[in-house]
């Protein structure tokens, strides 16, 4: 499959996934305030347990170097709500693969493995993943830190950012044009203001409706904090 890697906001680890669907799901986990941490390609050990489950189901495990390969669950997620932490397991598959008998049987191994551990397990397909939201998170994700942008970090951003926000709110021009105009006005390098927009959104200081695609070729509608909180609560 397609391998993608990025550095996690949650743990600082490099996350590696093997499909576009897994990548989108990982970005949703990054964004969720309820997710304390998560682990991709979580190994189902001991191996002997999955071998026994496979034998009971009459399915052969994939082999590697002549030995059964350790099965994995795509994501194991630690969820924390009101100080209470629970663990969930999620397998990410294209909906079309759920029509393949062997795939279903291998997923049944996972289901039984997690059932024995009283851990909530479910399958997510592209139908359950909001594409626009995942794409928006991907767009802002690597702008959360100013670590690699020391020139911006040294600037009095508390003085600059209100002006940038006001320029965006008052403009009916595409976001990219508004940001370039602001760059010229305050003496920023081209692209700096657009990066700051991504930075503010990534840190949830500024808010937009994340269910709608962010298009730099269109004006950006920034939400007031109270409106953003209401939308998040409803979601």
Helices and strands as residue ranges (DSSP letters): E 4-7, E 14-17, H 20-31, E 35-43, H 47-57, E 63-64, E 67-68, E 72-81, E 84-92, G 95-99, H 101-115, E 120-124, G 126-128, H 131-141, H 150-153, H 157-170, H 175-186, H 192-202, H 225-234
